[in-house]
């Protein structure tokens, strides 16, 4: 979409919270990086989510509240771009597999675009997410078994040829859209990079997008260093953590962090290479630590789902690697209102 493949940041209007128009309060502020001219952007107002300050054990922390996207997760960014591209290409029926958030997002943006959608989801997925998919008018197919079973069902549907496989993992558009999270953080911090970012890690699309986005900023001379990125996995299902530590691959164990219950991340090599480049790392958290993080974030007024509650104890494991003046951003990727049986997780 751009002659040099990079966004012209100098061409962006300066940000003024009182003056910036509504169109600029979304990820389409960076449209020139996302879509060619003439292609309609399918939007529900996704992006430009807030940075909110807080403290963890007397350390100043900044939270990127992606749960404030239209359907409650960062997946809205990827769905908005992917549906925009598929509609422009003439698709009418699309499908995907998802543990919940990506499916909810795809259903919503398909409805916005006038496309029909079918979602294959694990049978254990949050009922609230499944109901939202139904509300948006998509067809729902709950697949029993592990998360990978939904993927296999989606691949089988693609072979029938009557539907486009709108894979939020396989298509590159999701990762491209997630670069906008990095651009926003840079702008919201006064055009500077944070020292470090802590984010949940499943397939790693968000983390890859963050690293790519900050690499764009570095290449264009707008920042002097890449932030150190810390990916957090659940110990119950941590294949990337195992590889990072040189251990045998882990099994697909059950975890409250259902959004990162991924046993075969398809971009593993790119992700691991990117983490090495930025001096990042991968850590793992237990189920009890996920519950504790969920509750402690709630005490800060931040209602998140267990998938992104992993960042609390993920940060605890690496905080001594950062100086007291470091600027640290924790990515809160999904809304707590989607958490099933929340009453059983309260402490």
MOVENNOR-V266040 format. One record per helix or strand of 2 or more residues. SS is the DSSP state (helix for helix, strand for strand). FROM is the first residue (numbers start at 1). LEN is the number of residues. If there is no record, write none. Layout:
<<SS	FROM	LEN> <SS	FROM	LEN>>
//
This chain:
<<helix	9	3> <helix	22	3> <helix	27	8> <strand	51	6> <strand	59	7> <helix	66	3> <helix	75	14> <strand	93	6> <helix	101	13> <strand	116	7> <helix	127	9> <strand	139	5> <helix	147	13> <strand	164	2> <helix	173	16> <strand	196	5> <helix	205	15> <strand	228	7> <helix	239	6> <helix	258	3> <helix	268	10> <strand	281	5> <helix	287	12> <helix	306	16> <strand	328	5> <strand	334	2> <helix	336	3> <helix	342	3>>
//
